[in-house]
Amino acid sequence: MKRLLAVIMLLPLTAAGRQAAEIEFSDGKVISGKLELMGSRPLIITPSGAKRQQRLRLDDIVFLNQIVREQSLNRPWFYREAGKPEKAYLEGRYPFINFTTEIGLTNGEVMRGDIVSTVFRFTGPGDRKLFLTRQLKGEVGQKLSDLVYPVRIKFANRKTAVPPIKITLLNAGKIESAAALDNQREVVRFGKVSGNTIVFDNLFAADYDIYILTDRVVLGGLSAAAPADRQGDALPPDTMTELQKVFPLADDFFRDRRIAALNGKTDFCKTLVYKRRETYYAADRHTPGGRVWHLDIWSWHRAGKEWKIDRRYILIRHKQQRGELNRRLFLAGALGAVRPGAELKLDFNSGQNHDSRFIRQLD
């Protein structure tokens, strides 16, 4: 009799956060219902060839495939002596499978790699838990065909054609880089620069705060956009004063750090931070007579009467050489909370369409 290793029964739960999906199993069975991730952790995958893990939201996934990378019948074993490599093998064999997980996203990307073990709640014909793992091990005496596991999850009504953001920037100098903060997912995406044009593609449906570095200025948008579950109340009038008290306590590579501006709500307050350092390891090789500097956004939340830092996002990194022009920092309303499909034309000299205001000299 086949044993369903990947599925365990569970009592019905509330419908919050559930996504309509169709699940196909290795034995050919297909079920339809609703899925949600168990716990507060998102789905995590290490893409093939990458060093860092990627954290994915369930509502960004179009499909998920479990592809068998290798499978075998192995003999059980144990070490003969602790700390020694010699093994002793037992009788019988057990089935063992290694998977590569393939995930298609609503921004058009397809990601392949090793998934961190994930548990879903399924609501439908027979409420249950669904386990997705990188490896699956059976019991001695079982065959490979006895292991039944999800091979494909397909989510319903997911749009994959999210349009890009296109920006034309005139009279602001040579564009060197561009980055955008996804305010819903709290990740940074980088734009493609060609002459005076910047294109952000492979986007999710979200609000993006965009930052552009040229050889003369930095233009950025600092909106109040926040993740859906981190809205909070309006910022108190003394927010900057309170943050200035705790801001210097945060550990950082940069010795000179300054809050340039802030915006947001009490559950997701964003501070624009300018950081610089002249003396560091190999400074004589990388920035002789100059400095390295970053422009970050730090997110905070208010717990009672105290501000707590959540995350830091690097929007601009620059190794400034001796004699290089110090940039001027401007905030532009048009670059805050930009939605996919927007096509912006900003003429920096005319002052039209970008509502810029000078913040500080990045010296």
C-alpha positions in Angstrom: 0.0 0.0 0.0 1.4 3.4 -1.0 2.2 5.8 1.8 1.6 9.5 1.4 4.7 11.0 2.9 4.1 14.5 1.7 0.6 15.0 3.1 -0.8 15.0 6.7 -4.4 15.7 7.7 -5.3 18.8 9.7 -8.3 20.6 11.0 -10.1 23.4 9.1 -8.7 26.9 9.6 -9.7 30.4 8.8 -9.5 31.7 5.2 -7.1 34.6 5.8 -4.2 34.8 3.3 -5.3 31.8 1.3 -4.6 31.6 -2.5 -6.6 29.5 -5.0 -4.4 26.8 -6.4 -4.2 23.4 -8.2 -1.8 20.8 -6.8 -0.6 17.8 -8.8 1.1 14.8 -7.1 3.6 12.3 -8.3 1.0 9.5 -8.5 -1.1 11.6 -11.0 -3.7 12.8 -8.5 -4.8 16.5 -8.9 -6.6 18.5 -6.2 -7.9 22.1 -6.2 -8.5 24.3 -3.3 -6.7 27.1 -1.4 -3.2 27.3 0.0 -1.4 29.5 2.5 2.0 29.4 4.1 2.2 28.3 7.7 4.0 30.6 10.1 5.3 34.0 9.5 8.3 33.0 7.4 8.0 33.5 3.6 9.0 30.9 1.1 12.8 30.8 0.8 15.0 29.5 -2.0 18.7 29.5 -2.8 18.9 30.0 -6.6 21.4 27.8 -8.4 24.8 29.4 -8.5 23.8 32.1 -6.0 25.2 32.6 -2.6 22.3 34.4 -1.1 18.8 33.1 -0.4 15.7 34.7 -1.9 12.6 35.3 0.1 9.4 35.0 -1.9 5.8 36.0 -1.2 3.1 33.5 -2.0 1.1 36.0 -4.0 4.1 36.6 -6.3 4.2 32.9 -7.4 2.5 31.7 -10.6 3.7 28.1 -10.4 6.0 25.9 -8.4 7.5 22.6 -9.8 9.4 20.0 -7.8 11.9 18.5 -10.3 13.7 15.2 -9.4 17.4 15.9 -9.6 18.5 12.5 -8.5 16.9 9.4 -7.0 18.3 6.2 -5.6 17.7 3.2 -3.3 20.2 3.5 -0.5 21.4 1.2 2.3 20.9 2.4 5.8 24.2 3.0 7.7 25.7 4.3 10.9 29.2 5.3 12.0 31.0 2.5 13.8 32.7 4.9 16.2 32.0 8.5 17.0 34.4 10.9 15.3 35.6 8.2 12.9 34.6 8.0 9.1 34.2 4.2 9.0 30.5 3.2 8.4 28.6 0.0 9.1 25.8 -0.8 6.6 22.5 -2.5 7.5 20.3 -4.8 5.5 17.6 -3.5 3.1 17.3 -0.3 1.1 15.3 2.9 1.4 14.2 5.4 -1.4 15.9 8.8 -1.5 15.1 11.8 -3.8 16.9 15.1 -4.3 14.8 17.9 -5.8 15.4 21.1 -7.7 12.6 23.6 -7.2 11.5 25.7 -10.1 9.4 28.8 -9.3 7.7 31.1 -11.9 7.0 34.6 -10.6 4.5 37.3 -11.6 7.4 39.5 -12.8 8.2 37.0 -15.5 11.3 35.5 -13.8 11.8 31.7 -13.4 13.9 30.8 -10.5 15.5 27.4 -9.9 17.4 26.1 -6.9 17.1 24.6 -3.5 14.1 25.4 -1.4 14.1 25.6 2.4 11.6 23.2 3.8 8.1 24.8 3.6 4.8 23.8 5.0 1.5 24.9 3.4 -2.1 24.7 4.7 -4.4 23.3 2.1 -8.2 23.9 2.3 -10.3 21.9 -0.1 -11.2 18.2 -0.5 -9.7 17.0 2.8 -8.0 19.8 4.6 -4.3 19.0 5.1 -0.7 20.1 5.3 1.5 20.0 2.3 5.3 19.7 2.8 7.8 20.9 0.2 11.4 19.8 0.9 14.7 19.7 -0.9 15.1 16.0 -0.1 12.7 13.2 0.6 13.6 10.0 2.4 11.5 6.9 2.6 11.6 3.9 4.9 13.5 0.6 4.5 11.6 -1.7 2.2 9.7 1.0 0.3 10.2 1.6 -3.5 10.7 5.0 -5.2 7.1 4.8 -6.5 5.8 4.5 -2.9 6.8 8.1 -2.2 4.0 10.4 -3.1 4.8 14.2 -3.2 3.6 17.4 -4.8 5.2 17.8 -8.3 3.4 21.0 -9.4 1.5 23.8 -7.7 -0.3 26.3 -10.0 -1.9 29.4 -8.6 -5.1 30.7 -10.3 -5.6 34.1 -12.0 -2.0 35.3 -11.7 -0.9 38.1 -14.1 2.6 37.8 -15.4 2.7 40.9 -17.7 3.7 43.7 -15.3 4.9 46.6 -17.5 8.3 48.3 -16.9 9.0 51.7 -15.5 10.7 54.0 -18.0 12.5 57.3 -17.0 14.1 59.9 -19.3 16.3 62.3 -17.3 17.6 65.4 -19.0 20.1 68.1 -18.0 21.2 66.4 -14.8 24.6 65.1 -16.0 25.7 61.6 -17.1 23.5 58.9 -15.4 25.8 56.4 -13.6 23.3 54.1 -11.8 19.6 53.8 -10.7 17.9 51.7 -8.1 14.4 51.3 -6.8 13.0 50.2 -3.4 9.9 48.0 -3.6 7.9 49.3 -0.7 5.7 46.2 -0.5 8.4 43.5 -0.5 11.2 45.6 1.0 13.8 44.7 -1.7 16.0 46.8 -4.0 15.9 46.4 -7.8 18.4 48.0 -10.2 17.6 49.8 -13.4 19.2 49.5 -16.9 20.8 52.7 -18.0 21.2 53.7 -21.7 22.2 57.3 -22.3 19.5 59.5 -20.7 17.1 56.6 -20.3 16.5 54.2 -17.4 14.4 51.1 -17.5 13.2 49.0 -14.6 11.8 45.7 -15.8 10.9 42.3 -14.3 8.8 44.2 -11.7 6.1 43.2 -9.3 2.9 45.2 -8.9 4.1 47.6 -6.2 5.1 51.2 -5.3 8.7 52.0 -6.0 10.9 54.8 -4.6 13.6 55.5 -7.2 17.1 56.9 -6.8 19.3 58.0 -9.6 23.1 58.8 -9.4 24.6 61.1 -12.1 28.1 62.7 -12.2 26.4 65.9 -10.8 23.5 65.1 -8.6 21.5 62.4 -6.8 17.7 62.5 -7.4 15.4 60.3 -5.3 11.9 59.8 -4.1 11.0 59.2 -0.5 7.3 58.4 -0.3 5.1 57.3 2.6 4.3 54.0 0.8 4.6 50.9 3.1 3.9 47.2 3.1 0.2 46.4 3.4 0.6 45.0 7.0 2.8 47.9 8.2 0.8 51.1 7.8 0.6 52.5 11.3 -0.3 56.1 12.3 1.0 59.4 11.1 4.5 60.2 12.3 4.7 62.3 15.5 6.2 65.9 15.1 9.2 64.8 17.2 10.1 61.8 15.1 13.4 63.2 13.7 14.5 64.2 17.2 13.7 60.8 18.7 15.4 59.0 15.8 18.5 61.1 16.1 18.9 59.8 19.7 19.0 56.1 18.7 20.4 56.4 15.1 24.1 56.7 16.3 23.7 53.5 18.3 23.3 51.3 15.2 26.5 49.4 14.3 27.8 50.2 10.8 31.0 50.2 8.7 30.6 53.9 8.1 31.8 56.2 10.9 30.2 59.4 9.4 26.4 58.9 9.1 23.6 61.5 8.8 19.8 61.3 8.4 19.0 63.5 5.4 15.2 63.1 5.4 12.3 60.9 6.6 8.8 59.8 5.6 6.3 57.1 6.3 4.1 55.9 9.2 4.8 54.6 12.8 4.9 51.0 11.6 7.2 51.8 8.6 9.2 55.0 8.9 11.8 55.4 6.2 14.9 57.5 6.9 17.2 58.5 4.0 20.8 58.1 5.3 24.0 59.4 3.9 27.1 57.5 4.9 30.8 58.2 4.1 34.2 56.9 5.1 37.7 58.1 3.9 40.0 55.7 5.8 39.4 52.0 5.5 41.2 48.8 4.5 42.7 49.3 1.0 41.5 52.9 0.8 44.8 53.9 -0.9 44.1 51.5 -3.7 40.3 52.0 -4.2 39.8 55.7 -3.4 43.2 57.5 -2.9 42.4 61.0 -1.7 38.7 60.3 -2.0 36.1 58.3 -0.1 33.5 55.6 -0.3 29.9 56.6 0.4 26.4 55.1 0.4 22.9 56.4 0.3 20.6 54.1 2.2 17.0 53.9 3.4 16.6 52.5 6.9 13.2 51.4 8.0 12.0 51.7 11.6 8.9 51.0 13.7 7.7 52.6 16.9 7.2 50.1 19.8 5.5 52.1 22.5 7.6 55.2 22.9 10.8 53.7 21.4 11.9 53.5 17.8 13.3 50.2 16.6 15.3 49.7 13.4 14.1 47.0 11.1 16.1 46.9 7.9 18.6 48.8 5.8 18.6 49.1 2.0 21.5 50.3 -0.1 20.2 52.4 -3.0 23.5 54.0 -4.1 27.2 52.8 -3.6 29.9 55.1 -4.9 33.7 55.2 -4.7 34.5 58.8 -5.1 38.0 59.6 -6.4 40.2 62.6 -5.5 39.0 65.7 -7.3 35.6 64.2 -8.2 32.6 66.6 -8.0 30.5 66.4 -4.8 27.0 65.5 -5.7 23.9 67.5 -4.6 21.0 65.5 -3.2 17.5 66.3 -4.3 14.2 64.7 -3.5 11.7 64.6 -6.3 8.0 63.9 -5.8 7.8 62.2 -9.2 10.3 59.5 -8.1 8.3 58.4 -5.0 5.8 55.6 -5.1 6.1 55.0 -8.8 3.9 52.3 -10.3 4.9 49.8 -13.1 3.9 51.2 -16.5 4.9 54.8 -15.6 6.8 56.7 -18.2 8.5 59.8 -16.7 10.4 62.6 -18.5 12.3 64.8 -16.0 14.0 67.9 -17.2 16.2 68.9 -14.3 17.0 72.4 -15.5 13.4 73.3 -16.2 12.1 72.2 -12.8 9.0 70.7 -14.5 7.5 67.3 -13.8 9.7 66.3 -10.9 9.0 68.8 -8.1 12.5 68.6 -6.7 13.8 70.1 -3.6 17.4 70.4 -2.5 18.3 68.4 0.6 22.1 68.7 1.1 25.5 68.6 -0.4 27.0 65.1 -0.3 30.4 66.3 0.9 
